[in-house]
């Protein structure tokens, strides 16, 4: 995958934070840290979209039915032998 050079502006506090992460050995340079933040945000967004889709599916599935916790636990015990 190719790379694209970007210029970003940070506050002094943010710059000190990034440098502290590098000094602590978590990252080798600023770019590695920023790329990791982007990857994490991409993963988080993907997970959120999955949750949203599940909520929409649940809402579209019809009216809720009463949940019997005791019967559910019994079925789980029976299934696990």
N, CA, C and O of each residue as an XYZ file, in Angstrom:
324
protein
N       0.838     -1.164      0.000
C       0.000      0.000      0.000
C       0.892      1.240      0.000
O       1.853      1.323      0.765
N       0.574      2.179     -0.843
C       1.358      3.400     -0.935
C       1.115      4.314      0.247
O       0.180      4.118      1.024
N       1.958      5.299      0.371
C       1.803      6.266      1.447
C       1.646      7.658      0.857
O       2.071      7.930     -0.266
N       1.034      8.519      1.630
C       0.827      9.907      1.239
C       1.360     10.775      2.362
O       1.051     10.550      3.533
N       2.150     11.753      2.008
C       2.710     12.649      3.020
C       1.662     13.697      3.379
O       1.063     14.314      2.498
N       1.445     13.895      4.684
C       0.494     14.877      5.200
C       1.212     15.784      6.187
O       2.178     15.380      6.834
N       0.737     16.983      6.290
C       1.221     17.901      7.306
C       0.091     18.127      8.291
O      -1.024     18.465      7.894
N       0.372     17.941      9.577
C      -0.649     18.165     10.589
C      -0.137     19.186     11.600
O       1.067     19.395     11.743
N      -1.064     19.804     12.284
C      -0.724     20.776     13.314
C      -1.256     20.268     14.646
O      -2.418     19.877     14.758
N      -0.391     20.279     15.649
C      -0.758     19.843     16.989
C      -0.562     20.982     17.966
O       0.244     21.884     17.733
N      -1.297     20.939     19.056
C      -1.011     21.875     20.142
C       0.277     21.410     20.818
O       0.731     20.287     20.595
N       0.860     22.276     21.641
C       2.075     21.873     22.356
C       1.788     20.683     23.271
O       2.605     19.770     23.389
N       0.624     20.700     23.914
C       0.254     19.602     24.798
C       0.156     18.295     24.022
O       0.643     17.267     24.492
N      -0.464     18.315     22.843
C      -0.578     17.110     22.019
C       0.794     16.643     21.557
O       1.074     15.445     21.546
N       1.648     17.582     21.176
C       2.993     17.226     20.734
C       3.780     16.570     21.857
O       4.487     15.588     21.631
N       3.661     17.107     23.064
C       4.352     16.497     24.217
C       3.825     15.089     24.469
O       4.589     14.188     24.816
N       2.523     14.903     24.295
C       1.921     13.579     24.498
C       2.484     12.580     23.491
O       2.877     11.472     23.858
N       2.519     12.978     22.224
C       3.036     12.090     21.179
C       4.500     11.747     21.471
O       4.903     10.587     21.381
N       5.281     12.757     21.816
C       6.700     12.518     22.114
C       6.854     11.591     23.322
O       7.759     10.757     23.353
N       5.975     11.736     24.312
C       6.045     10.863     25.493
C       5.744      9.417     25.107
O       6.361      8.497     25.645
N       4.804      9.202     24.181
C       4.489      7.853     23.724
C       5.684      7.233     23.002
O       5.960      6.042     23.144
N       6.378      8.049     22.237
C       7.566      7.579     21.506
C       8.693      7.304     22.498
O       9.351      6.267     22.425
N       8.914      8.243     23.430
C       9.974      8.067     24.435
C       9.743      6.840     25.301
O      10.697      6.210     25.758
N       8.464      6.494     25.532
C       8.137      5.321     26.344
C       8.338      4.027     25.566
O       8.228      2.937     26.128
N       8.635      4.145     24.266
C       8.887      2.959     23.463
C       7.651      2.350     22.838
O       7.722      1.263     22.264
N       6.501      3.040     22.940
C       5.273      2.513     22.349
C       5.281      2.641     20.828
O       4.661      1.840     20.128
N       5.976      3.635     20.329
C       6.035      3.895     18.887
C       7.450      4.354     18.546
O       8.189      4.827     19.409
N       7.808      4.205     17.283
C       9.157      4.624     16.881
C       9.197      6.058     16.368
O      10.249      6.697     16.400
N       8.057      6.572     15.893
C       8.019      7.950     15.407
C       6.585      8.475     15.389
O       5.636      7.733     15.641
N       6.445      9.755     15.091
C       5.128     10.409     15.076
C       4.174      9.730     14.096
O       3.007      9.504     14.415
N       4.666      9.412     12.922
C       3.816      8.832     11.885
C       3.236      7.495     12.327
O       2.061      7.213     12.093
N       4.058      6.680     12.964
C       3.572      5.381     13.440
C       2.444      5.573     14.457
O       1.452      4.843     14.444
N       2.609      6.553     15.329
C       1.584      6.837     16.344
C       0.284      7.291     15.685
O      -0.789      6.794     16.028
N       0.369      8.222     14.752
C      -0.826      8.739     14.072
C      -1.510      7.625     13.283
O      -2.737      7.526     13.308
N      -0.747      6.787     12.585
C      -1.343      5.675     11.837
C      -2.065      4.712     12.776
O      -3.132      4.199     12.436
N      -1.492      4.462     13.956
C      -2.139      3.579     14.923
C      -3.456      4.187     15.408
O      -4.450      3.476     15.556
N      -3.467      5.488     15.653
C      -4.712      6.146     16.058
C      -5.786      6.000     14.981
O      -6.950      5.742     15.284
N      -5.387      6.166     13.736
C      -6.347      6.044     12.631
C      -6.866      4.614     12.534
O      -8.068      4.405     12.367
N      -5.972      3.622     12.638
C      -6.405      2.219     12.599
C      -7.393      1.922     13.717
O      -8.405      1.258     13.494
N      -7.104      2.410     14.914
C      -8.014      2.178     16.048
C      -9.377      2.813     15.799
O     -10.408      2.213     16.102
N      -9.384      4.015     15.251
C     -10.645      4.687     14.965
C     -11.418      3.948     13.874
O     -12.644      3.854     13.934
N     -10.707      3.428     12.884
C     -11.371      2.643     11.843
C     -12.018      1.398     12.441
O     -13.158      1.074     12.108
N     -11.301      0.695     13.321
C     -11.845     -0.495     13.972
C     -13.060     -0.134     14.825
O     -14.075     -0.830     14.805
N     -12.944      0.952     15.567
C     -14.051      1.404     16.416
C     -15.273      1.742     15.573
O     -16.392      1.367     15.924
N     -15.069      2.437     14.481
C     -16.183      2.798     13.604
C     -16.839      1.554     13.018
O     -18.063      1.488     12.905
N     -16.031      0.576     12.648
C     -16.559     -0.676     12.112
C     -17.418     -1.384     13.158
O     -18.497     -1.885     12.843
N     -16.937     -1.423     14.401
C     -17.698     -2.061     15.483
C     -19.003     -1.319     15.739
O     -20.044     -1.945     15.938
N     -18.957     -0.002     15.734
C     -20.165      0.794     15.960
C     -21.180      0.542     14.854
O     -22.375      0.423     15.126
N     -20.720      0.462     13.618
C     -21.639      0.178     12.508
C     -22.285     -1.196     12.667
O     -23.458     -1.368     12.337
N     -21.534     -2.169     13.168
C     -22.089     -3.493     13.426
C     -23.169     -3.454     14.496
O     -24.202     -4.112     14.377
N     -22.921     -2.680     15.537
C     -23.916     -2.531     16.601
C     -25.161     -1.840     16.067
O     -26.281     -2.254     16.366
N     -24.968     -0.788     15.276
C     -26.121     -0.089     14.690
C     -26.949     -1.027     13.816
O     -28.178     -1.025     13.877
N     -26.266     -1.820     13.009
C     -26.978     -2.759     12.130
C     -27.764     -3.771     12.964
O     -28.900     -4.105     12.626
N     -27.166     -4.259     14.051
C     -27.863     -5.215     14.916
C     -29.077     -4.570     15.585
O     -30.121     -5.206     15.726
N     -28.942     -3.319     15.992
C     -30.081     -2.619     16.592
C     -31.212     -2.434     15.587
O     -32.382     -2.634     15.915
N     -30.861     -2.056     14.376
C     -31.874     -1.885     13.327
C     -32.551     -3.218     13.038
O     -33.772     -3.273     12.890
N     -31.775     -4.284     12.957
C     -32.332     -5.620     12.727
C     -33.279     -6.005     13.861
O     -34.354     -6.554     13.621
N     -32.874     -5.714     15.091
C     -33.717     -6.031     16.235
C     -35.021     -5.243     16.220
O     -36.088     -5.787     16.500
N     -34.927     -3.970     15.894
C     -36.137     -3.143     15.830
C     -37.084     -3.624     14.741
O     -38.304     -3.569     14.896
N     -36.513     -4.096     13.640
C     -37.326     -4.537     12.507
C     -37.892     -5.942     12.712
O     -38.731     -6.385     11.928
N     -37.446     -6.649     13.753
C     -37.856     -8.043     13.937
C     -39.254     -8.191     14.535
O     -39.776     -9.302     14.635
N     -39.845     -7.092     14.924
C     -41.208     -7.174     15.460
C     -41.286     -6.775     16.911
O     -40.326     -6.287     17.507
N     -42.440     -6.994     17.448
C     -42.685     -6.627     18.843
C     -41.881     -7.527     19.785
O     -41.703     -8.715     19.513
N     -41.398     -6.957     20.890
C     -40.651     -7.770     21.850
C     -41.551     -8.774     22.550
O     -42.752     -8.558     22.710
N     -40.944     -9.868     22.959
C     -41.664    -10.908     23.704
C     -41.059    -10.988     25.096
O     -39.877    -10.691     25.267
N     -41.840    -11.382     26.089
C     -41.299    -11.488     27.448
C     -40.117    -12.465     27.483
O     -40.098    -13.465     26.765
N     -39.154    -12.157     28.318
C     -37.964    -12.995     28.459
C     -38.009    -13.692     29.804
O     -38.118    -13.050     30.848
N     -37.925    -15.013     29.767
C     -37.932    -15.814     30.988
C     -36.493    -16.225     31.288
O     -35.980    -17.183     30.709
N     -35.849    -15.497     32.192
C     -34.447    -15.746     32.500
C     -34.224    -17.149     33.051
O     -33.238    -17.799     32.703
N     -35.112    -17.615     33.891
C     -34.957    -18.955     34.485
C     -35.025    -20.037     33.415
O     -34.229    -20.976     33.433
N     -35.969    -19.915     32.481
C     -36.081    -20.901     31.401
C     -34.851    -20.849     30.499
O     -34.375    -21.884     30.033
N     -34.338    -19.645     30.255
C     -33.140    -19.491     29.427
C     -31.948    -20.189     30.089
O     -31.210    -20.926     29.436
N     -31.770    -19.951     31.385
C     -30.666    -20.589     32.117
C     -30.799    -22.123     32.077
O     -29.810    -22.841     31.928
N     -32.014    -22.592     32.211
C     -32.244    -24.041     32.183
C     -31.865    -24.608     30.812
O     -31.216    -25.651     30.727
N     -32.268    -23.925     29.748
C     -31.930    -24.385     28.387
C     -30.406    -24.393     28.197
O     -29.870    -25.301     27.562
N     -29.725    -23.414     28.730
C     -28.277    -23.344     28.597
C     -27.603    -24.472     29.383
O     -26.632    -25.066     28.914
N     -28.109    -24.756     30.552
C     -27.553    -25.871     31.343
C     -27.769    -27.192     30.617
O     -26.872    -28.034     30.568
N     -28.958    -27.371     30.054
C     -29.266    -28.604     29.336
C     -28.400    -28.747     28.093
O     -27.962    -29.849     27.762
N     -28.154    -27.650     27.411
C     -27.350    -27.682     26.179
C     -25.894    -28.008     26.481
O     -25.206    -28.605     25.654
N     -25.424    -27.619     27.658
C     -24.020    -27.854     28.027
C     -23.818    -29.181     28.744
O     -22.723    -29.497     29.208
N     -24.899    -29.950     28.822
C     -24.820    -31.316     29.323
C     -24.576    -31.432     30.751
O     -24.492    -32.543     31.275
